[in-house]
Every structure is written in structure tokens, then in C-alpha cells.
Amino acid sequence: MTRITLDTVRALDSDDPLAGFRDRFVLPEGLVYLDGNSLGAMPKTVPDRVSAMLHDEWGRHLIGGWLKDRWMEKPLALGDRLARLVGAGSGEVVVVDTTSINLFKLLSAALAMRPDRRVILSNPENFPTDLYMAQGLIDQLGGRHELRLVTEEEVAGAVDEDVAVVMLTETNFKSGAVFDMAAVTRAAHAAGALTLWDLAHSAGAFPVDLNGAGADFAVGCSYKYLNAGPGGPAWMFVASRHQEAAHQPLTGWLGHDRPFDFDLAYRPAEGIRRHVCSSPGILGLVAFDAALDIMLEADMGAIRRKSVALGDLFIALVEQECGEAGFTLASPREAGLTPPWRRGSQVSFAHPDGYGIVQALIARGVIGDFRDPDIMRFGFAPLYQRYEDVWQAVAELRAVLDGGEHTADAYRERASVT
């Protein structure tokens, strides 16, 4: 294999069709940010957009903003914009609440739509909050249901007549491995089950086609690859064919058919709006709206191609420069340029001293993160990352290892956020 040099990666940057997007994000000088899979960088338009909402809308219109500035409609309007990124249609996505709350709503709806079935099928490496919410719902329903966990490889073959819903995170948060959404959905439907997909590590990272895959339900967040900011609003998808039958349990005021009639009895709104529970957080929605401008301008195919190239370059450089250091690739080596995708927009390596290595890298200005027991995660956000960033990250990794910096006493005790 030809040795990769700094000139190699600089040539990649000079030919990058997405290079111009980097200047549209706030990136501290001298920092290599490889943690967009946990929190995306801030688009430069966000502060002005939020400030305009504060001064020109809330500041001037006060409560009139709900009508004059159409605050009440933002969850639906933003949902229609986001739908273009995830392969959904108009009226199938709403931006509201948190990922956990939305998953609880849709999981409850799915179980009610399959009343004779008792199993929620998932996998042990699903994101923990999804499993926790399923456990809590099972308790609320009197323990009549079962959360059945099987390996990723066993999922499609484990759907039987007892399974009501297959609940999966499409992209594994530790390894970056991606389920074949279409294949799993076909297997679920063949057995009479529904599917509920968590797209927190997928939306904005690579092309998603919910309707093309025949998905029933999905949830996701906005603060990772969609760059909406810490704690940004979540979103949910309900296929149009299910909107009449899907009834969620958090029957809040704004999911009512006519909320300002102030009826004492709940009557669900038509379509996706019945899944709105409470007043939308307008500041978060405005920030998300600004971030979506950039995502919708960029070409998702180009984003995917660069994502794969960045990840492949990182793997090759780690193996070239640190091949004797005991790293084990924990992500699929092949990413896939056409569906089915096999690796998302992150690369993970396992190492016994992974936590210390990540902390030493952070001290040197290379931001990744760590997940138990030994996983070092590095996320690639093609709109604001350069190929030279990857080169610099691996150069700093080599320096950490050469100096034994990762063995410092300061890294023996793990912080509360890793």
C-alpha cells in the first residue's frame, strides 16, 4: 500500500467540493473536532437567528408571536423541512420533545396496534435510553410484555409471531455499524411486526430513506450531525399509513384537535400533530431551523462520499502510524457508498488504555470521546472537517503514545462525562 503523506491529504482538501461549508461553522482556532457524533459544531447563522427571535419576535410581539411569528406551527413546518433529509413525506415528521419521550410515545402506539403480541425485539447494544424507556413502558403496562434482546446478526431471523415491534438504533453508537433498515423492515413486516428506528446517529450523517425502506416509525435528535445545539429538539416520524391508528399515551393539550376550545375530554388531532404533547421550545426550534438551512443546501450524496473518505483515511493513518500500539478496529472496515450502508460517519478503535488516550488527545486539542469498556470514538462531519484534520489527529495520537501521556495519574479516574 502506498504510504500516505501530508501532501496526499492536502491534495484531497484542494479537490473537496464541500470545502466551502467549513467557513460557515464556528470552530475554535487550533482545535481538531472529531466529536460531531455527540454534539455538532455551531453554524455561524445560529446566534443571529436566535437573537432576532428574542428581539424582533418575543421582544416586540410578546404573546402575539404565537400567531404573528407562527410559533405554534414551527414543529410541523420544521418537520416538513427535515423530512427531506430522512426520506419522509410532508406531514410525516414533527419536531418536538426529546428522543426518549418520542420513543416512549411511539413504542406505546406500536404495542397498542399489535394487542395480541407481547414482545419488543431489540439488541443489547441499542442505545441504553431506548432500552430503559422500553423497560419503563413494560412496567407501566403491568409487566405483560417482554423486552427480548438478540445480537445484531440475529435480529432479522428472530422476528416471530410474538413480536409486536422491532426497536433498533440504526447506527450502533459504539461501533458505528449500520443495520440494513430495508432488510430488517421486510423481515418484520413478513412476520406481522412493526419497526421503530432510532436515527440519532444516522440523520445528517448519510442518506436515510424511511419510506423507501417501508419503515413504520422513527425518532431522532437534532444536536449531533444536524448541528442544532446542545439539547436541541428531537423529532419523530409516523408513516402516513399509520397515522389514523397510532395513538400515543401522552395526550397533551397541543395534540388535541382544537386545543383552544379547552374541552375537558381529549380528542386527538388529525395526522402527525396528535403526537405533539406540549408547548414547543421556540429557541431550540429557531436554532435547528438555521442549522437545517446548511444541511438542506448541501448534497447528501457528497456528504456520504466525503464521510467514507474521511473514515477510510483515519483507519489507514492509524494503522500506518500506530500499527504496533495495540489498537483494534471496532467499526466495520468497509463503509459502503451505496445502500445498504455498513458504517456510519464514525470510526471506533478499542484499546485497553482508551480512556487515557482520549483524554490525552483532548489535552492536545483533538476532541474525540470514549465509551465503556474500551472504545475510542471519532466522528466525521464532512461539512466542517478537513482531510488535514485527520492527519493532524493521528499525528497527535502518535505523540501521545510516544510520550506515554495517556498513562498520567490525572486520567486514572474517569470523569462523569466521557
C-alpha positions as CSV (number, residue, x, y, z in Angstrom):
1,M,0.0,0.0,0.0
2,T,1.3,3.5,-0.9
3,R,2.3,5.5,2.1
4,I,0.0,8.4,2.9
5,T,1.8,11.7,3.3
6,L,0.7,15.2,4.3
7,D,0.8,16.2,0.6
8,T,-1.7,13.3,0.0
9,V,-4.3,14.7,2.4
10,R,-3.7,18.3,1.3
11,A,-4.5,17.3,-2.3
12,L,-7.7,15.8,-1.1
13,D,-8.7,19.0,0.6
14,S,-7.9,21.0,-2.5
15,D,-10.3,18.8,-4.5
16,D,-13.1,18.8,-1.9
17,P,-16.4,20.0,-3.3
18,L,-17.7,20.6,0.3
19,A,-14.7,22.6,1.5
20,G,-16.6,25.9,1.4
21,F,-19.0,24.8,4.1
22,R,-16.3,24.8,6.8
23,D,-16.3,28.6,7.0
24,R,-20.0,28.6,7.9
25,F,-19.3,27.0,11.3
26,V,-17.8,28.3,14.5
27,L,-14.6,26.3,15.1
28,P,-12.0,27.3,17.7
29,E,-8.6,28.0,16.3
30,G,-6.2,25.1,16.6
31,L,-8.8,22.5,17.5
32,V,-9.4,19.3,15.7
33,Y,-13.0,18.4,16.4
34,L,-13.9,14.8,15.8
35,D,-17.0,14.6,18.1
36,G,-19.8,15.7,15.9
37,N,-21.4,12.4,16.5
38,S,-22.1,13.6,20.1
39,L,-22.5,17.3,19.5
40,G,-22.3,19.1,16.2
41,A,-20.4,22.4,15.7
42,M,-22.4,25.6,15.8
43,P,-23.4,27.2,12.4
44,K,-22.4,30.9,12.3
45,T,-26.0,31.9,11.5
46,V,-27.5,30.5,14.7
47,P,-26.6,33.4,17.1
48,D,-28.1,36.0,14.8
49,R,-31.2,33.9,14.2
50,V,-31.8,33.3,17.8
51,S,-31.1,36.9,18.7
52,A,-33.6,38.0,16.0
53,M,-36.2,35.8,17.6
54,L,-35.5,37.2,21.0
55,H,-35.6,40.9,20.0
56,D,-37.8,41.0,16.9
57,E,-40.4,38.4,17.9
58,W,-40.5,37.8,21.6
59,G,-39.2,41.2,22.5
60,R,-41.7,43.1,20.2
61,H,-44.7,40.8,19.8
62,L,-44.7,39.1,23.2
63,I,-47.6,36.6,23.3
64,G,-48.6,37.8,19.8
65,G,-45.6,35.8,18.5
66,W,-47.7,32.6,18.6
67,L,-49.7,34.0,15.7
68,K,-47.6,36.7,14.1
69,D,-44.5,34.6,14.0
70,R,-46.2,31.3,13.6
71,W,-44.5,29.8,16.7
72,M,-47.3,27.2,17.1
73,E,-46.7,25.8,13.6
74,K,-43.0,25.6,13.9
75,P,-42.9,21.9,14.9
76,L,-44.8,20.9,11.8
77,A,-43.1,23.3,9.4
78,L,-39.7,22.2,10.6
79,G,-40.8,18.6,10.4
80,D,-41.6,19.0,6.8
81,R,-38.1,20.5,6.1
82,L,-36.4,17.7,8.0
83,A,-38.5,15.1,6.1
84,R,-36.4,15.9,3.0
85,L,-33.3,14.6,4.8
86,V,-34.8,11.3,6.0
87,G,-36.8,10.1,3.1
88,A,-40.2,11.1,4.6
89,G,-43.2,12.9,3.1
90,S,-44.9,16.1,4.0
91,G,-46.9,15.7,7.2
92,E,-45.0,12.6,8.4
93,V,-42.4,14.3,10.6
94,V,-42.8,16.6,13.6
95,V,-40.0,18.3,15.6
96,V,-41.0,18.1,19.3
97,D,-39.9,16.9,22.8
98,T,-36.9,14.6,23.4
99,T,-35.8,11.4,21.7
100,S,-36.7,9.4,24.8
101,I,-40.2,10.9,25.2
102,N,-40.8,10.4,21.5
103,L,-39.7,6.8,21.6
104,F,-42.0,6.2,24.6
105,K,-44.9,7.6,22.6
106,L,-44.3,5.5,19.5
107,L,-43.4,2.3,21.3
108,S,-46.7,2.6,23.2
109,A,-48.6,3.2,20.0
110,A,-46.9,0.3,18.3
111,L,-47.8,-2.1,21.1
112,A,-51.4,-1.0,21.0
113,M,-51.6,-1.6,17.3
114,R,-50.5,-5.2,17.9
115,P,-52.5,-6.1,21.0
116,D,-52.1,-9.9,20.7
117,R,-48.3,-9.7,20.7
118,R,-46.1,-9.3,23.7
119,V,-42.5,-8.9,22.6
120,I,-40.4,-5.8,21.9
121,L,-37.4,-7.1,19.9
122,S,-34.1,-5.2,20.2
123,N,-30.4,-5.8,20.7
124,P,-28.0,-5.4,23.7
125,E,-26.0,-2.6,22.0
126,N,-29.1,-0.5,21.4
127,F,-28.6,2.9,22.9
128,P,-29.4,2.5,26.6
129,T,-32.1,5.1,26.9
130,D,-34.1,3.2,24.3
131,L,-33.9,0.1,26.4
132,Y,-34.7,2.0,29.6
133,M,-37.8,3.6,28.1
134,A,-39.0,0.1,26.9
135,Q,-38.4,-1.3,30.4
136,G,-40.4,1.6,31.9
137,L,-43.2,1.2,29.5
138,I,-43.4,-2.6,30.2
139,D,-43.7,-1.8,33.9
140,Q,-46.4,0.7,33.2
141,L,-48.3,-1.9,31.3
142,G,-48.3,-4.3,34.1
143,G,-45.4,-6.5,33.1
144,R,-47.4,-8.3,30.4
145,H,-44.7,-7.5,27.7
146,E,-41.2,-8.7,27.2
147,L,-38.1,-6.9,26.0
148,R,-36.2,-9.6,24.1
149,L,-32.6,-8.9,23.2
150,V,-30.7,-10.7,20.4
151,T,-27.4,-9.9,18.7
152,E,-27.3,-7.6,15.6
153,E,-26.8,-10.6,13.4
154,E,-29.8,-12.4,14.8
155,V,-32.4,-9.6,14.6
156,A,-33.9,-10.3,11.2
157,G,-34.3,-14.1,11.9
158,A,-35.7,-13.5,15.4
159,V,-38.9,-11.8,14.4
160,D,-41.7,-14.3,15.0
161,E,-45.5,-14.2,15.7
162,D,-44.9,-13.0,19.3
163,V,-43.0,-9.8,18.2
164,A,-45.1,-6.7,18.2
165,V,-42.4,-4.2,17.3
166,V,-38.7,-4.3,16.3
167,M,-37.0,-1.4,18.1
168,L,-33.5,-0.6,16.9
169,T,-30.9,2.2,16.7
170,E,-30.0,2.1,13.1
171,T,-26.3,3.1,13.7
172,N,-24.6,1.5,16.6
173,F,-23.5,4.3,18.9
174,K,-20.2,2.5,19.9
175,S,-19.1,0.8,16.7
176,G,-20.8,2.9,14.0
177,A,-22.1,-0.3,12.4
178,V,-25.4,0.3,10.5
179,F,-28.4,-2.0,10.2
180,D,-29.8,-2.7,6.8
181,M,-33.1,-0.9,7.5
182,A,-34.9,-2.1,4.5
183,A,-34.0,-5.8,5.1
184,V,-34.9,-5.7,8.8
185,T,-38.1,-3.9,8.0
186,R,-39.0,-6.5,5.4
187,A,-38.4,-9.3,7.8
188,A,-40.5,-7.6,10.5
189,H,-43.4,-7.0,8.1
190,A,-43.3,-10.5,6.8
191,A,-43.9,-11.7,10.4
192,G,-46.6,-9.1,11.1
193,A,-44.5,-6.9,13.3
194,L,-43.8,-3.1,13.2
195,T,-40.5,-1.3,13.2
196,L,-39.3,1.7,15.3
197,W,-35.9,3.1,14.3
198,D,-33.8,5.5,16.3
199,L,-31.9,7.6,13.8
200,A,-29.9,9.8,16.3
201,H,-26.6,8.7,14.7
202,S,-27.9,8.5,11.1
203,A,-29.9,11.6,10.2
204,G,-27.5,14.1,8.6
205,A,-24.7,11.5,8.6
206,F,-25.7,9.6,5.5
207,P,-28.8,9.4,3.2
208,V,-31.8,8.0,5.1
209,D,-34.9,6.7,3.2
210,L,-37.6,5.9,5.7
211,N,-40.4,5.5,3.1
212,G,-38.1,3.7,0.7
213,A,-37.4,1.1,3.4
214,G,-41.0,0.9,4.4
215,A,-40.3,2.0,8.0
216,D,-43.3,2.4,10.3
217,F,-42.0,4.7,13.0
218,A,-38.7,6.6,13.7
219,V,-37.3,9.0,16.2
220,G,-34.1,11.1,16.3
221,C,-32.3,14.0,17.8
222,S,-31.0,17.2,16.2
223,Y,-27.8,18.0,18.1
224,K,-25.4,15.5,16.5
225,Y,-25.0,15.6,12.7
226,L,-27.8,18.1,12.3
227,N,-25.9,20.7,14.4
228,A,-28.9,22.2,16.3
229,G,-27.1,22.7,19.6
230,P,-26.9,21.0,23.0
231,G,-30.3,19.6,24.0
232,G,-31.7,20.6,20.6
233,P,-35.3,19.5,19.9
234,A,-36.0,15.9,18.9
235,W,-38.2,14.7,16.2
236,M,-40.5,11.7,15.3
237,F,-41.7,10.1,12.1
238,V,-45.1,8.3,11.7
239,A,-45.7,6.8,8.3
240,S,-48.9,8.3,6.8
241,R,-50.5,4.8,6.6
242,H,-50.4,4.5,10.4
243,Q,-51.4,8.0,11.4
244,E,-55.1,7.2,12.0
245,A,-54.3,4.0,14.0
246,A,-51.3,5.2,16.0
247,H,-52.4,6.7,19.3
248,Q,-49.8,7.8,21.7
249,P,-50.4,8.0,25.5
250,L,-49.1,11.5,26.3
251,T,-52.3,13.2,25.3
252,G,-51.2,16.7,25.9
253,W,-53.1,19.9,25.2
254,L,-51.4,20.6,21.8
255,G,-52.1,17.2,20.5
256,H,-55.8,18.0,20.8
257,D,-57.9,18.5,17.7
258,R,-58.9,22.0,18.8
259,P,-56.8,23.0,21.8
260,F,-58.2,26.5,22.2
261,D,-61.7,25.1,22.7
262,F,-60.4,23.9,26.1
263,D,-62.6,20.8,26.0
264,L,-62.4,18.7,29.2
265,A,-62.2,15.5,27.1
266,Y,-59.3,14.7,24.8
267,R,-59.9,14.4,21.1
268,P,-56.7,13.7,19.0
269,A,-55.8,15.9,16.2
270,E,-55.6,14.6,12.7
271,G,-52.2,13.3,11.3
272,I,-48.8,13.9,12.9
273,R,-50.0,16.8,15.1
274,R,-51.6,14.4,17.5
275,H,-48.1,13.4,18.6
276,V,-47.3,16.9,19.8
277,C,-47.6,16.9,23.6
278,S,-46.8,20.3,25.0
279,S,-45.7,23.8,24.0
280,P,-42.7,23.8,21.7
281,G,-39.4,25.3,22.8
282,I,-39.1,28.1,20.2
283,L,-35.5,29.0,20.9
284,G,-34.4,25.5,20.1
285,L,-36.6,25.3,17.1
286,V,-35.1,28.5,15.7
287,A,-31.6,27.3,16.2
288,F,-32.5,24.0,14.5
289,D,-34.1,25.9,11.6
290,A,-30.9,27.8,11.0
291,A,-28.8,24.7,11.1
292,L,-31.1,22.9,8.6
293,D,-30.5,25.7,6.1
294,I,-27.0,24.4,5.7
295,M,-27.9,20.7,5.7
296,L,-30.5,21.2,3.0
297,E,-28.2,23.2,0.8
298,A,-25.5,20.5,0.9
299,D,-25.8,17.4,-1.2
300,M,-26.3,14.3,0.9
301,G,-24.5,12.1,-1.6
302,A,-21.5,14.3,-1.5
303,I,-21.6,14.3,2.3
304,R,-21.7,10.5,2.3
305,R,-18.7,10.2,-0.1
306,K,-16.6,12.5,2.0
307,S,-17.7,10.8,5.2
308,V,-16.5,7.5,3.9
309,A,-13.2,9.0,2.6
310,L,-12.5,10.7,6.0
311,G,-13.2,7.5,7.9
312,D,-11.1,5.4,5.5
313,L,-8.3,7.9,5.7
314,F,-8.4,7.8,9.5
315,I,-8.3,4.0,9.6
316,A,-5.4,3.9,7.2
317,L,-3.4,6.5,9.0
318,V,-3.9,4.9,12.5
319,E,-2.7,1.6,11.1
320,Q,0.2,3.3,9.2
321,E,1.4,5.4,12.1
322,C,0.3,3.4,15.2
323,G,0.1,-0.1,13.9
324,E,2.2,-1.6,16.8
325,A,0.2,0.2,19.6
326,G,-2.4,-2.4,20.2
327,F,-5.4,-0.7,18.6
328,T,-8.3,-2.9,17.4
329,L,-10.7,-1.6,14.8
330,A,-14.1,-1.7,16.4
331,S,-16.0,-0.4,13.4
332,P,-16.8,-2.1,10.0
333,R,-13.8,-1.6,7.8
334,E,-16.0,-1.2,4.7
335,A,-18.4,1.7,4.9
336,G,-20.4,1.4,1.7
337,L,-21.0,4.1,-0.9
338,T,-24.4,2.7,-1.8
339,P,-27.1,1.2,0.4
340,P,-27.1,-0.9,2.4
341,W,-24.6,1.2,4.5
342,R,-22.3,-0.7,6.7
343,R,-20.5,2.0,8.7
344,G,-22.0,5.3,9.7
345,S,-20.0,8.6,10.0
346,Q,-17.7,7.5,12.8
347,V,-14.7,5.2,13.4
348,S,-14.1,3.5,16.7
349,F,-10.9,1.8,17.9
350,A,-10.7,-0.4,21.0
351,H,-7.6,-0.1,23.3
352,P,-7.1,-1.2,27.0
353,D,-5.9,2.4,27.7
354,G,-8.6,4.0,25.6
355,Y,-9.9,6.4,28.2
356,G,-6.5,7.9,28.9
357,I,-5.6,8.1,25.2
358,V,-8.8,10.1,24.5
359,Q,-8.2,12.4,27.4
360,A,-4.5,13.0,26.4
361,L,-5.7,13.8,22.9
362,I,-8.2,16.3,24.2
363,A,-5.5,18.0,26.1
364,R,-3.6,18.3,22.8
365,G,-6.7,19.8,21.1
366,V,-8.0,16.7,19.3
367,I,-11.6,16.1,20.5
368,G,-13.0,12.6,20.4
369,D,-14.8,10.6,23.1
370,F,-14.8,7.3,24.9
371,R,-17.4,4.7,25.6
372,D,-17.0,1.8,28.1
373,P,-15.3,-0.6,28.2
374,D,-12.5,0.4,25.9
375,I,-14.0,2.2,22.8
376,M,-12.4,5.4,21.4
377,R,-14.9,7.1,19.1
378,F,-14.1,9.6,16.4
379,G,-16.9,11.2,14.5
380,F,-16.6,12.7,11.0
381,A,-18.8,15.7,10.0
382,P,-17.9,16.3,6.4
383,L,-19.3,19.9,6.2
384,Y,-16.7,21.3,8.6
385,Q,-13.9,18.8,8.8
386,R,-10.8,18.7,6.5
387,Y,-8.7,15.8,5.5
388,E,-5.8,17.6,7.1
389,D,-7.7,17.4,10.4
390,V,-7.5,13.7,10.2
391,W,-3.7,13.8,9.5
392,Q,-3.3,16.2,12.5
393,A,-5.4,13.9,14.8
394,V,-3.2,10.9,14.0
395,A,0.0,12.9,14.4
396,E,-1.1,13.9,17.9
397,L,-2.1,10.3,18.6
398,R,1.4,9.2,17.8
399,A,2.8,11.9,20.0
400,V,0.6,10.9,22.9
401,L,1.8,7.3,22.6
402,D,5.5,8.2,22.2
403,G,5.4,10.4,25.3
404,G,3.2,8.0,27.4
405,E,0.9,10.9,28.1
406,H,-2.1,8.7,28.4
407,T,-0.7,6.9,31.5
408,A,-0.8,10.1,33.6
409,D,-2.4,9.9,37.0
410,A,-4.9,12.5,36.0
411,Y,-6.5,10.0,33.6
412,R,-6.9,7.1,36.1
413,E,-10.2,8.3,37.4
414,R,-12.9,8.8,34.8
415,A,-14.9,12.0,34.6
416,S,-18.7,11.9,34.8
417,V,-18.9,12.7,31.0
418,T,-16.6,10.7,28.8
